Amino acid sequence: MSRMRALWLENGRLRFRDDVPLPVPGPGEALVRVRLTGICGTDLEMVQGYYPFTGVLGHEFVGEVVEAPDAPAWVGRRVVGEINIVCHTCDMCQKGLEPHCRNRTVLGILGHHGAFAEYLTLPVENLHPVPDTVPDTVAVFTEPLAAALEILEGVHLQPTSRVLVVGVGRLGQLIVRVLALTGAQIDVVVRREKQRALLRSWHVGFRTVEDVPEGAYDVVVEATGNPDGFALARRALRPRGTLVLKSTYAGSLQVDFSRVVVDEQMLMGSRCGPFDAALRIWTRGFIDPQDLIETTYPLERGVEAFAHASRPGVFKILLSP
């Protein structure tokens, strides 16, 4: 077999193809058969032109290694994979900042074909074995759960911390569940009853946009990716508080930096996170993300799946090759 089925993005148009060349693993790489993959907000933004890209989209996946010439022991193992492919030689890599490698490619986002296909390739060093007790419908959430956990790498929360999460969609739901494990007081801004229902068992406080108190929170996580969400998040943050930007921002964002300076607030970007920790959370049963799954489409209906995922209030849409 030299061809495969995949969702292909080119010139802003997403289409299903059955003639995409099968990827060939290079030195140190593995060929992975995709078992299940998820559509996230970044994928939707990529179709809208967030970043110029031609090829196969997708970076949230669980798969099975079918070929690993330099590491045959991996063949047959069920895996998830970190999305940054790095050089290990630039100054960022030498400082231990591999996710910021100056020469990196990124699965389904930058210079490397992604997971909305029957097969993908990744360096073996990027792969993490999935424990047998973790089903595919949980493992497919490993990348976004790791991204949620990354917040705790940059912000130290105490049980007495007051935290607000703005934007409790696909990623925001996981963020709330991760932050709730710290014992901190968590409030969330909700617009829809479905958002509220999914978080009710986590004993968080629910706020509407209108009743968010100004300057009341030690940490605010902004996960909407839109200017109104950012403005609300900044207003809710106390002086010397930390605003965590946890979303894909397309285009420019107008910010009143005079208030940021006067209030001595910290803005922190947050991106990829620890896969090992995410897999431990799955194994220990601390979080079950399966209530976030709306439905699963076959790969050949991927364009329809994207249209479904882009509707307001929709959570996780999965694709099955």
C-alpha positions in Angstrom: 0.0 0.0 0.0 1.5 3.3 -1.1 -1.6 5.6 -0.6 -3.9 6.4 2.2 -7.1 8.3 3.0 -6.8 11.6 4.7 -8.3 15.1 5.3 -6.3 17.6 3.2 -6.1 21.3 3.7 -5.0 23.5 0.8 -5.7 27.2 0.1 -8.2 27.3 2.9 -10.2 24.4 1.6 -10.6 21.1 3.5 -11.4 18.0 1.5 -11.3 14.2 1.8 -8.7 12.4 -0.3 -8.0 8.8 -0.9 -4.7 9.2 -2.7 -2.4 10.9 -0.2 1.1 9.2 -0.2 1.7 6.9 2.7 4.2 8.6 5.0 7.6 6.8 5.3 9.3 6.9 8.7 12.7 8.5 8.7 15.7 7.8 11.0 14.4 7.5 14.5 10.8 7.7 13.5 7.8 5.3 13.7 4.9 4.8 11.4 1.6 4.9 13.4 -1.8 3.6 12.3 -4.3 6.1 13.7 -7.1 4.5 15.7 -9.0 7.7 16.8 -8.4 11.4 16.5 -10.1 14.5 17.8 -10.9 17.9 16.3 -9.9 20.9 18.4 -10.2 24.6 18.3 -6.8 25.0 16.6 -7.9 22.7 13.8 -10.9 24.9 13.2 -8.8 28.0 13.2 -6.3 26.4 10.8 -9.1 26.0 8.2 -10.0 29.7 8.8 -6.4 30.7 8.0 -4.9 31.0 11.4 -1.6 29.7 10.1 -0.6 28.9 6.4 -0.5 25.2 6.0 -0.9 22.7 3.2 -1.3 19.0 4.1 -3.0 16.7 6.6 -4.3 18.5 9.7 -4.8 17.0 13.2 -2.7 16.5 16.3 -4.8 14.8 18.9 -4.7 11.1 18.4 -4.2 7.6 19.7 -2.7 5.0 17.4 -0.7 1.8 17.1 2.9 1.5 15.9 3.1 -0.6 12.8 6.7 0.2 11.8 9.8 1.5 13.7 13.0 0.5 11.9 15.3 1.9 14.6 13.1 0.7 17.5 11.3 -2.5 16.6 10.2 -3.1 20.2 7.6 -0.4 19.7 5.8 -2.3 17.0 2.3 -3.2 18.1 2.2 -0.8 21.0 -0.7 1.6 21.4 0.6 5.1 21.7 -0.1 8.8 21.9 2.4 11.3 20.8 3.8 14.8 21.6 3.3 17.1 18.6 6.6 19.1 18.5 9.4 17.5 16.4 12.6 19.2 17.5 16.2 19.5 16.4 18.0 19.0 19.8 20.8 21.3 18.5 19.5 24.9 18.6 20.0 27.2 21.6 16.4 26.6 22.8 16.8 22.8 22.8 20.2 23.1 24.5 18.5 25.1 27.3 15.9 22.4 27.8 13.2 24.4 26.0 12.5 21.8 23.3 8.8 22.9 22.7 10.3 26.2 21.6 12.9 24.7 19.3 13.8 27.2 16.6 13.7 24.5 13.9 10.7 22.6 15.1 7.9 21.2 13.0 4.5 20.5 14.6 2.2 17.6 13.8 -0.7 18.8 11.7 0.2 22.5 12.2 3.6 23.3 10.9 5.6 21.4 8.3 4.5 17.9 9.3 1.5 16.0 8.1 -1.0 15.3 11.0 -3.4 12.8 12.4 -6.6 13.2 10.2 -5.4 10.2 8.2 -5.0 6.5 8.3 -1.3 6.8 9.2 1.2 9.4 10.5 4.9 9.5 11.4 6.5 10.8 14.6 9.9 10.4 16.2 9.9 7.4 18.6 11.1 9.8 21.3 7.7 11.6 21.0 5.7 8.5 21.6 4.2 7.4 25.0 2.7 4.0 25.5 -1.0 3.9 26.5 -1.7 1.7 29.5 -4.0 -1.2 28.7 -6.6 0.1 31.2 -7.1 3.4 29.3 -9.6 3.1 26.4 -9.0 4.9 23.1 -11.9 7.2 23.9 -9.9 8.5 26.9 -6.4 8.3 25.4 -7.4 10.5 22.5 -7.7 13.4 25.0 -4.1 13.1 26.2 -2.8 16.0 24.2 -5.4 18.5 25.4 -5.2 17.2 29.0 -1.4 17.7 28.9 -2.1 21.3 27.6 -4.4 21.9 30.6 -1.8 20.5 33.0 0.8 23.0 31.6 -1.0 25.8 33.4 0.3 24.3 36.7 3.8 24.3 35.4 3.7 28.1 35.2 1.3 29.1 38.0 1.5 27.9 41.6 -2.0 27.5 42.9 -2.8 27.2 46.6 -6.0 25.8 48.1 -6.9 29.4 49.0 -6.4 30.7 45.5 -9.3 32.2 43.7 -9.4 31.2 40.0 -11.7 32.1 37.1 -11.9 30.2 33.9 -13.3 32.1 30.9 -14.3 29.8 28.1 -15.4 26.3 29.1 -15.6 24.7 25.8 -13.6 21.7 24.6 -10.3 22.6 26.3 -11.9 24.8 29.0 -13.7 21.8 30.4 -10.5 19.9 30.9 -8.8 23.0 32.4 -11.5 23.3 35.0 -11.2 19.7 36.0 -7.4 19.9 36.3 -7.5 23.1 38.4 -10.2 21.7 40.6 -7.8 18.9 41.7 -5.7 21.5 43.4 -8.4 22.4 45.9 -8.5 26.0 44.8 -11.7 28.0 44.6 -12.8 27.7 40.9 -15.4 29.9 39.2 -16.3 29.5 35.6 -18.1 31.8 33.1 -21.0 29.8 31.5 -23.2 30.7 28.7 -25.0 27.5 28.1 -26.8 24.9 30.4 -24.8 22.1 28.7 -21.5 23.7 30.0 -23.0 24.0 33.5 -24.3 20.4 33.5 -20.9 18.9 32.6 -19.2 20.8 35.4 -21.8 20.6 38.2 -20.2 17.5 39.8 -16.9 19.4 40.1 -18.5 21.9 42.6 -17.3 25.0 40.8 -19.0 28.4 41.0 -21.0 29.5 38.0 -20.9 33.1 36.8 -22.5 35.0 34.0 -20.5 37.6 32.1 -22.5 40.3 34.0 -21.8 39.1 37.5 -18.1 38.5 37.3 -16.6 40.8 40.0 -13.8 43.2 38.9 -10.3 42.6 40.2 -11.3 39.6 42.4 -9.2 36.7 41.1 -5.7 35.7 41.8 -5.5 33.7 38.5 -7.7 34.0 35.4 -7.5 31.5 32.6 -8.7 32.8 29.2 -9.7 30.0 26.9 -12.1 31.7 24.5 -9.6 33.1 22.0 -11.7 36.2 21.3 -11.3 39.9 22.3 -14.4 39.9 24.5 -13.1 37.0 26.5 -9.7 38.6 27.0 -11.2 41.9 28.1 -13.4 40.1 30.7 -10.5 38.0 32.0 -8.3 41.1 32.4 -11.0 43.0 34.3 -11.6 40.1 36.6 -7.9 39.8 37.6 -6.6 41.4 40.8 -3.5 43.6 40.9 -0.4 41.4 40.6 -2.5 38.5 39.5 -1.7 36.2 36.6 -3.7 36.0 33.4 -3.1 32.7 31.6 -3.7 32.8 27.8 -4.8 29.3 26.9 -6.3 29.5 23.4 -5.6 30.0 19.7 -5.7 33.7 18.8 -6.3 34.5 15.1 -5.3 38.0 14.0 -4.5 40.9 16.3 -5.8 41.6 19.8 -6.2 45.1 21.2 -5.0 45.4 24.8 -5.1 48.3 27.2 -1.6 47.8 28.5 -1.8 50.8 30.7 -4.0 48.9 33.1 -1.7 45.9 32.9 1.2 48.1 33.9 -0.7 50.0 36.6 -2.1 46.8 38.2 1.3 45.0 37.7 -0.4 42.0 36.2 1.4 39.1 34.6 0.4 37.7 31.2 1.4 34.1 30.6 1.1 32.2 27.4 0.6 28.5 27.8 0.8 25.8 25.1 1.9 22.1 25.2 2.2 20.1 28.4 3.4 16.9 30.1 2.1 13.7 28.5 3.4 11.5 31.3 1.3 13.3 33.9 -1.8 13.2 31.7 -1.4 9.4 31.3 -1.1 9.0 35.1 -4.3 10.9 35.6 -6.1 8.6 33.1 -4.6 5.5 34.8 -5.7 6.7 38.3 -9.1 7.7 37.2 -9.0 11.3 38.5 -10.6 12.6 35.3 -12.9 10.9 32.8 -13.3 13.0 29.6 -15.7 10.8 27.8 -18.7 12.9 28.7 -17.2 15.6 26.4 -17.6 13.4 23.3 -20.4 14.6 21.1 -20.1 11.9 18.4 -17.7 10.1 16.2 -17.5 10.4 12.4 -15.8 8.1 9.9 -12.8 9.8 8.3 -14.5 10.0 4.9 -17.1 12.3 6.5 -14.4 14.5 7.9 -15.6 17.7 6.2 -19.1 17.1 7.6 -17.4 16.5 11.0 -15.6 19.9 10.9 -18.9 21.6 10.1 -20.4 19.9 13.1 -17.5 20.8 15.4 -17.7 24.5 14.4 -21.3 24.9 15.7 -21.6 27.0 18.9 -21.7 24.9 22.0 -20.4 21.7 20.5 -17.7 19.8 22.5 -15.4 17.0 21.1 -16.0 15.6 17.7 -13.9 12.5 17.0 -12.8 10.9 13.7 -12.2 7.2 13.2 -10.1 6.1 10.2 
